[in-house]
Amino acid sequence: MHVCVAAVRVNGVPCKDPATVTPDDFFFAGVDRPGSAASRRYGFTALPVQIPGPNTLGASHTRVDVAPGAVFPPHYHPRASETAVVLDGAVYFGFVTSYPDNRVYAKVFRKGDVFAVPQGLVHFLYNNGTEPAALYATLSSQNPGLVILADALFGAGFPDDLLAKTFLTDLDTAHKIGAKFRS
């Protein structure tokens, strides 16, 4: 068994003296309940599953809950591929291939279905049903990163004229959209 040595941090998590390792270092309770990290803007919650023992195994886990009519908007993980299973409900899920094709692969996934996303590809979840949906996702990195496109583009402070040109719209429209992300 490989457990990182005390007084060292790996992936931002302090390592533990192997002599003090217990079964609880490989256990997480509570994945049967929604998380508390909520996105009021988009209507989803995420519960990071923190299992300290396997800190160096190259994976992370999250429970995601998506309210009816809500989205986990287009985003990507720069350092991880993702596999997720639908625990409850149904979601319209898809990802987009790289430029220049920009092809969308999307369909409705229901309880018990599993989907996968190649590393770095833009993907989304949309609960277009009337019941809450819950998913359990595994990412192939302890530090997968998360870039929500709308937040990154409109919330980062890009000049409105750059955004207007990027989205083939006028300056006023780009300013109005950006204001929603900067407030």
Buried (B, 14 or more C-beta within 10 A) or exposed (E): EEBBEEEEEEEEBEBBEEEEBEEEBEEEEEBEEBBEEBBEBBBBBBBEBEBBBBBBEEBBBBBBBBBEEBBBBBBBBEEBBBBBBBBEBBBBBBBBEEEEEEEEEBEBBEEEBEBEBEBBBBBBBBBEBEEBBBBBBBBBBBEBEBBBEBBBBBBEEBEBEEBBEEEEEEEEEBEEBBEEBEE
